[in-house]
Amino acid sequence: MSEKESIHELGLMVQDITDSMTKVATNIALLGIEGNADEQMKIITEENNKVLDRIRKLYNLPPAPVPDK
């Protein structure tokens, strides 16, 4: 972790991670039961990526590699 983050900034980051993980858990629970499964998988992937990016930033890790197409 960088010494630059204040307690307030860390609190905001934790809240963002919590919000993302709640969205992930909700969409996993409803996957294939209610709603559009493709849209749910898109949300799950996007929110997981947000969390991983925040964790990388928090611990000063390099960004995720870009997959080859």
Backbone torsions as a table, in degrees:
resi	resn	phi	psi	omega
1	MET	NA	145.9	177.7
2	SER	-81.6	146.1	178.4
3	GLU	-72.0	-10.9	-174.3
4	LYS	-75.4	-24.9	-177.1
5	GLU	-71.3	131.4	175.0
6	SER	-85.2	166.6	176.4
7	ILE	-58.2	-39.5	179.5
8	HIS	-62.5	-45.6	179.5
9	GLU	-63.2	-41.0	177.7
10	LEU	-64.9	-38.7	176.9
11	GLY	-61.4	-41.7	178.0
12	LEU	-64.6	-40.6	179.6
13	MET	-64.6	-42.2	178.4
14	VAL	-62.8	-41.5	178.8
15	GLN	-63.9	-41.2	177.5
16	ASP	-61.6	-43.3	178.7
17	ILE	-63.6	-43.0	178.8
18	THR	-60.5	-45.2	179.3
19	ASP	-61.3	-43.9	179.9
20	SER	-63.9	-44.1	-178.0
21	MET	-68.1	-30.5	175.0
22	THR	-65.8	-42.4	176.7
23	LYS	-61.8	-42.4	179.4
24	VAL	-61.7	-49.8	-178.0
25	ALA	-61.5	-41.7	179.5
26	THR	-62.7	-45.2	-178.4
27	ASN	-70.7	-32.7	175.5
28	ILE	-66.7	-42.8	-179.4
29	ALA	-62.3	-35.3	-177.1
30	LEU	-93.9	-4.5	-175.1
31	LEU	-56.5	119.2	177.8
32	GLY	79.5	-5.3	180.0
33	ILE	-102.5	-46.3	-177.0
34	GLU	-139.1	131.3	177.1
35	GLY	91.7	-171.4	-176.1
36	ASN	-90.5	115.0	-176.7
37	ALA	-61.9	-37.3	179.1
38	ASP	-64.4	-43.9	178.5
39	GLU	-65.4	-39.7	178.6
40	GLN	-63.4	-42.5	178.5
41	MET	-65.0	-36.9	177.2
42	LYS	-62.0	-45.7	179.4
43	ILE	-63.6	-44.3	179.3
44	ILE	-58.1	-48.0	-179.1
45	THR	-63.8	-45.9	-178.7
46	GLU	-62.8	-45.1	-178.1
47	GLU	-68.8	-39.0	175.9
48	ASN	-61.1	-42.4	179.1
49	ASN	-64.2	-38.3	177.0
50	LYS	-60.8	-46.2	-179.3
51	VAL	-62.2	-46.1	-179.9
52	LEU	-62.5	-38.6	177.4
53	ASP	-64.9	-40.2	178.4
54	ARG	-65.2	-40.1	178.7
55	ILE	-65.7	-42.2	177.6
56	ARG	-59.9	-42.8	179.3
57	LYS	-65.1	-44.7	-178.0
58	LEU	-58.9	-39.6	-177.2
59	TYR	-102.6	15.0	178.1
60	ASN	53.5	43.9	178.2
61	LEU	-94.6	155.1	178.6
62	PRO	-65.7	155.1	178.5
63	PRO	-63.7	160.9	178.8
64	ALA	-64.5	143.8	177.1
65	PRO	-66.9	147.5	177.9
66	VAL	-84.0	125.0	-179.2
67	PRO	-66.7	145.0	175.7
68	ASP	-72.2	144.4	179.9
69	LYS	-105.7	NA	NA
